[in-house]
């Protein structure tokens, strides 16, 4: 594929803004835009899917970002209309269209939380693609949660405790943006929700659990250390894996103490 002409791509993206008023026309133009800057393929996340694979144009991320940036202002100002555009884009079984739909929904979730929640859950219920699950969780689920943490945390707990691994994955990743908050109470509340997946058997969900705890430990090292210490005294191999891979951002002494507990050589962390 030839080198990207970013200036040309931005100019084309700016032209698409004129079509934003009609969801159908905009969706068709966006599809042409992505196709013009890519090589079509069929690609799925590395999990067994019960759905037909999404078509992908393998459009480079800068192309998608150019379009998101071009429509950002009009999408944010016209928040109710953006919900319609996002829904129309998602209807196309094309990865780039759905990525754009998620990005647009993320722009208005703060001002349209109820409508965004409805769309988000509708999409989630039929989604088994790890890439899109992660994007939906971080761009929409996380901001939706942070808008009313203690009022919405119970819903996230239901996702985390779901028998369906893709909903568990979504619930865990929706907690990731909370790592930026510096409140120890918030960190403790989020870690408590993670209790439901500390014995997670699915490898992808398990990786996400360790990642989120690791990120939370950056601003809440004491809370994360206490949480991991409590789980380190285990014979469960999945719990052991999560604890070991969640230690990275803790200080050297704390990592050593928790590792000793994992090996049966130490008592609980003070």
Secondary structure, 3 states (H helix, E strand, C coil): CCCCCHHHHHHHHHHHHCCCCCHHHHHHHHHHHHHHCCCCEECCCCCCCCCCCCEECCCCHHHHHHHHHHHHHHHHHCHHHHHHHHHHHHCCCEHHHHHHHHHHHHHHCCCCHHHHHHHHHHHHCCCCCHHHHHHHHHHHHHHHHHCCHHHHHHHHHHHHCCCCHHHHHHHHHHCHHHHHCCCHHHHHHHHHHHHHHCCCCCHHHHHHHHHHHHHHHHHCHHHHHHHHHHHHCCCCHHHHHHHHHCCCCCCHHHHHHHHHHHCCCCCCCC
